[in-house]
Amino acid sequence: MLVLCYPRCTTCKKALKWLDEKGIEYTTRHIVEENPTYDELSNWYPKSGLPLKRFFNTSGNAYKEMQLKDKLKTMTEEEQLKLLSTNGMLVKRPLLVEDDKVLVGFKEPEWEQALE
């Protein structure tokens, strides 16, 4: 299991603490130093079962500075995936990847259901 996270993110800290408390083994990857690639995102997005917009960190500064709220509506999925792969701060975190599962963001009930 791989968890892409940002060390200073409080939601990421909560997610890792939750995994530790459940005794679930995982590997972490710094989402900014080693941001997800286009190929990874193209693979993970369908496994998540979520709309691609959910992969964007809509509360982040990069998202706001780039005015993506309006721009995403006119972008293709490929353009959105390419954009996400350029900057880890654009990606919603934490991002948990395990075989056939991809969880975006940390909501304890969703993780509980998916991982137990």
C-alpha positions in Angstrom: 0.0 0.0 0.0 1.3 3.4 -1.0 0.3 6.7 0.6 1.2 9.9 -1.2 1.2 12.7 1.3 2.6 16.0 2.3 4.4 16.0 5.7 2.9 19.3 6.9 -0.7 18.4 5.9 -2.8 17.8 9.0 -5.2 15.6 7.1 -2.3 13.4 6.0 -1.1 13.2 9.6 -4.5 12.0 10.7 -4.6 9.4 7.9 -1.2 8.0 8.8 -2.1 8.0 12.5 -5.3 6.1 11.7 -3.4 3.5 9.6 -0.8 3.1 12.4 -3.6 2.6 15.0 -5.2 -0.1 12.7 -1.8 -1.8 12.3 -2.0 -1.4 8.5 1.4 -1.4 6.8 2.1 1.2 4.2 4.9 3.1 2.4 4.8 6.9 2.1 5.8 9.1 -0.8 6.2 12.8 -0.6 3.6 14.1 -3.0 5.6 17.2 -3.9 9.1 15.9 -4.1 7.9 12.9 -6.2 4.6 14.0 -7.6 2.3 11.4 -9.3 3.2 10.9 -13.0 0.7 11.1 -15.9 0.8 7.3 -16.3 0.2 6.7 -12.5 -2.7 9.2 -12.5 -4.2 7.7 -15.7 -4.0 4.3 -14.0 -5.3 5.4 -10.6 -8.2 7.6 -11.6 -10.4 4.9 -13.0 -9.7 2.7 -10.0 -10.9 5.4 -7.6 -14.4 5.4 -9.1 -14.4 9.2 -8.6 -14.8 12.1 -11.0 -11.4 13.5 -12.0 -12.2 16.8 -10.3 -11.9 15.0 -7.0 -8.2 14.5 -7.6 -7.6 18.3 -7.5 -6.7 19.9 -4.2 -9.4 22.6 -4.6 -8.5 24.3 -1.3 -4.8 24.7 -2.2 -3.0 27.9 -3.2 -1.8 26.5 -6.5 -5.4 25.6 -7.5 -6.6 29.1 -6.6 -3.6 30.9 -8.2 -4.1 29.1 -11.5 -7.9 29.9 -11.3 -8.7 26.2 -12.1 -12.2 26.4 -10.8 -13.3 27.9 -14.1 -10.6 26.4 -16.4 -11.2 22.7 -15.5 -14.7 22.9 -17.1 -13.2 23.4 -20.5 -10.2 21.0 -20.2 -10.2 17.4 -21.4 -9.5 14.6 -19.0 -6.1 14.2 -20.7 -5.3 17.9 -20.1 -6.4 17.6 -16.5 -4.2 14.5 -15.9 -1.2 16.2 -17.5 -1.7 19.3 -15.3 -2.0 17.2 -12.1 1.2 15.4 -13.0 3.1 18.7 -13.1 2.6 19.8 -9.5 2.0 17.6 -6.4 0.4 20.5 -4.7 -2.5 20.4 -7.1 -3.3 16.8 -6.1 -5.8 16.1 -3.3 -4.1 14.3 -0.5 -3.5 11.9 1.0 -3.8 9.6 -1.9 -3.9 5.9 -0.9 -3.1 3.4 -3.6 -3.4 -0.4 -3.2 -3.8 -2.9 -6.1 -7.4 -2.3 -7.2 -8.2 0.5 -4.7 -7.5 4.2 -4.8 -8.7 6.5 -2.0 -8.5 10.3 -2.4 -8.5 12.5 0.7 -9.1 11.1 4.2 -12.6 10.4 5.4 -12.4 7.9 8.2 -15.7 6.1 7.3 -14.6 5.6 3.7 -11.2 4.3 4.6 -12.7 2.0 7.3 -15.1 0.5 4.7 -12.4 0.2 2.0 -9.6 -1.2 4.1 -11.2 -3.5 6.7 
